[in-house]
Amino acid sequence: AGGAAAGAPGTGAVEPMADRWWFDWREEVGAYAVPWPMEAVNTRCVRRSAALAAAAGSPWSGTGEPFAYTEWATTSRWQTAATSAIGGVVFRLLLGIPYATSLLAPLLPKPGTGPSDEAMAKASFEYTFVAEPSGRRPSAVPGSSSAGAAAASDARPLTTKLLGAIDPYLATAVFVSQTALAMAADDASSLPGILQGGGVLTPATALGDALLHRLQATGQFDFS
């Protein structure tokens, strides 16, 4: 989970972290943490949200302590964890070889292919978020997937969950459409991005609770 550090003077900083390439046991979730592809995308968005919130003086940006965030997938079997980690290392090495993408093309999914309608109808996802006091190791797991963050606090680690009664690919379409509806139909004065003067924002910093309420209203997502 990496990327450039960001932050605002006097409000702490967003700590850079390297993307996971190997597996290890995580006591917080009682499972092995392994690399997963979306880490490289999701972590950057969350860290940017934290940096923008700190710069804008948002009340949910914490108390100025350093913020760190990373994500990983989980498995209860070390054999599965090792196989996944080794496969990821080999894949990265192959991508560094000239013409490797051409050689790998026959093995990769073709454009337009994907899970069947029946498979998507049965799919769901779960994220577990573990927020830890500053100074402790941050945690996150995508679901049997999950995610986590190091939060500035003197309290014990706080665990929350996001349950999606929908296929993750279909969930992405819901996220995008509800984001668009919030920007087009919601009261502009309730959107934090408008109040802060706009800019290159993330969904969290642009829409705040408006997007959260819209997602909950679909009945497909449970935040607990």
C-alpha positions in Angstrom: 0.0 0.0 0.0 2.2 2.9 -1.0 2.2 6.2 -2.7 3.4 9.7 -1.7 2.9 11.0 1.7 0.6 14.0 2.0 -0.8 16.1 4.8 -1.2 19.6 6.0 1.0 21.5 8.5 -0.1 21.1 12.0 -2.6 18.3 11.1 -0.3 15.3 10.9 0.7 13.4 7.8 -0.4 10.5 5.7 2.3 7.9 6.0 3.6 6.2 2.8 3.5 2.4 2.9 4.9 -0.2 0.4 2.4 -2.5 -1.3 2.3 -6.0 0.2 4.2 -8.6 -1.8 4.4 -11.5 0.8 2.1 -13.0 3.4 2.1 -13.0 7.2 -0.2 -13.9 10.1 -2.4 -11.2 11.4 -3.7 -11.7 14.9 -6.3 -8.9 14.6 -8.4 -11.0 12.2 -7.0 -14.5 12.9 -5.9 -15.2 9.4 -3.0 -14.9 6.9 -2.8 -11.6 5.1 -1.9 -11.9 1.4 -1.5 -9.4 -1.5 -4.5 -8.5 -3.6 -4.7 -6.5 -6.8 -7.0 -3.7 -5.7 -4.6 -2.7 -2.9 -2.7 -0.5 -5.3 -5.8 1.5 -6.2 -7.9 1.6 -3.1 -5.1 2.6 -0.7 -4.2 5.6 -2.8 -7.8 6.8 -2.8 -8.2 6.4 1.0 -4.9 8.1 1.7 -5.8 11.0 -0.5 -9.1 11.3 1.3 -7.3 11.5 4.6 -4.8 14.2 3.3 -7.6 16.3 1.8 -9.7 16.1 4.9 -6.7 17.2 7.0 -5.9 20.1 4.7 -9.6 21.2 4.8 -9.8 20.9 8.6 -12.6 18.3 8.4 -13.9 17.2 11.7 -13.4 13.5 10.8 -9.8 14.0 9.8 -8.6 12.9 13.2 -6.5 14.7 15.8 -3.4 15.4 13.8 -1.6 12.1 14.4 0.0 10.3 11.4 -2.5 8.3 9.4 -1.6 5.0 7.7 -3.7 2.7 5.6 -3.2 -0.6 3.9 -5.3 -3.5 2.5 -5.0 -7.2 2.1 -7.0 -10.4 1.3 -7.1 -13.2 3.9 -7.0 -16.9 4.1 -6.9 -19.4 7.0 -4.4 -21.7 5.2 -0.7 -20.9 5.0 -0.4 -23.1 1.9 -3.0 -20.9 0.1 -1.2 -17.7 1.4 2.2 -18.9 0.2 0.8 -20.0 -3.2 -0.9 -16.6 -3.7 2.2 -14.6 -2.7 4.5 -16.6 -4.9 2.2 -16.3 -7.8 2.1 -12.6 -7.4 5.9 -12.3 -7.3 6.2 -14.5 -10.4 3.6 -12.4 -12.3 5.4 -9.2 -11.5 8.7 -10.6 -12.6 7.2 -11.7 -15.9 5.7 -8.3 -16.5 9.3 -6.9 -16.4 10.4 -9.1 -19.3 10.1 -7.7 -22.8 7.1 -9.1 -24.8 5.9 -10.9 -21.6 2.4 -9.4 -22.0 2.1 -11.0 -25.5 3.2 -14.4 -24.0 0.8 -14.1 -21.1 -2.2 -12.9 -23.3 -3.5 -16.4 -24.1 -3.7 -17.1 -20.3 -5.5 -14.0 -19.3 -9.3 -13.3 -19.5 -10.5 -11.9 -22.8 -12.2 -8.5 -23.0 -15.9 -8.9 -22.5 -15.6 -12.1 -20.5 -16.3 -12.5 -16.8 -18.6 -14.3 -14.4 -22.0 -15.5 -15.5 -25.2 -13.8 -14.5 -25.9 -16.8 -12.3 -22.6 -16.5 -10.5 -23.0 -12.8 -10.0 -26.5 -13.3 -8.5 -25.0 -15.5 -5.8 -22.0 -13.3 -5.1 -21.4 -11.0 -2.1 -18.5 -9.4 -0.3 -17.3 -8.4 3.1 -14.7 -5.9 4.3 -13.5 -5.8 7.9 -11.9 -2.4 8.9 -9.5 -2.4 11.9 -8.6 1.1 13.2 -5.7 1.1 15.6 -4.2 3.9 17.7 -1.3 5.7 16.2 2.0 3.9 16.7 0.5 0.4 16.3 0.8 -1.5 13.1 -2.1 -0.7 10.7 -4.4 -3.5 9.5 -6.9 -4.1 6.8 -8.4 -7.1 5.1 -10.5 -7.3 2.0 -12.9 -9.8 3.0 -12.8 -12.8 3.2 -11.7 -9.5 2.1 -11.1 -6.7 4.6 -9.5 -3.4 5.1 -7.9 -1.4 7.9 -6.3 1.8 9.0 -4.1 3.1 11.8 -6.2 5.8 13.5 -5.1 8.5 15.9 -6.7 7.5 19.2 -5.9 6.4 22.8 -8.7 3.8 22.6 -8.5 0.1 21.9 -8.6 -1.0 18.2 -12.0 -0.4 16.7 -13.4 -3.0 14.2 -16.2 -2.2 11.7 -17.6 -4.1 8.7 -19.1 -3.5 5.3 -21.3 -6.3 4.0 -22.3 -6.2 0.4 -25.2 -8.4 -0.7 -24.2 -7.9 -4.3 -21.4 -9.0 -6.7 -18.4 -6.7 -6.3 -18.4 -5.8 -10.0 -22.1 -4.9 -9.9 -21.4 -2.9 -6.7 -18.9 -0.8 -8.6 -21.8 0.2 -11.0 -23.9 1.1 -8.0 -21.1 3.2 -6.5 -20.6 5.2 -9.7 -24.3 5.7 -10.3 -25.1 6.8 -6.7 -22.1 9.1 -6.8 -23.5 10.7 -10.0 -27.0 11.0 -8.5 -25.6 12.6 -5.3 -23.8 15.3 -7.4 -26.8 15.9 -9.6 -29.8 15.7 -7.3 -28.7 16.3 -3.7 -28.7 19.7 -2.0 -25.3 21.3 -3.0 -25.1 23.0 0.4 -24.9 19.5 2.1 -21.9 18.3 0.0 -18.6 19.0 1.7 -16.8 19.3 -1.6 -18.9 22.2 -2.6 -18.5 23.9 0.7 -14.7 23.6 0.5 -14.6 25.1 -2.9 -14.2 22.0 -5.1 -10.9 20.7 -6.5 -9.5 17.2 -7.4 -11.4 15.3 -4.7 -12.3 11.7 -3.8 -15.9 10.5 -3.4 -15.5 10.6 0.4 -14.3 14.2 0.5 -16.6 15.4 -2.2 -19.9 13.8 -1.0 -19.4 12.9 2.6 -22.4 11.3 4.3 -24.6 12.0 1.3 -23.1 9.1 -0.6 -23.1 6.9 2.5 -26.8 7.5 3.0 -27.6 6.8 -0.6 -25.7 3.5 -0.6 -27.5 2.4 2.6 -30.8 3.3 1.0 -30.3 0.8 -1.8 -30.6 -2.1 0.7 -27.5 -3.8 -0.7 -24.9 -2.5 1.7 -24.7 -2.8 5.5 -22.3 -0.7 7.5 -21.8 -1.9 11.0 
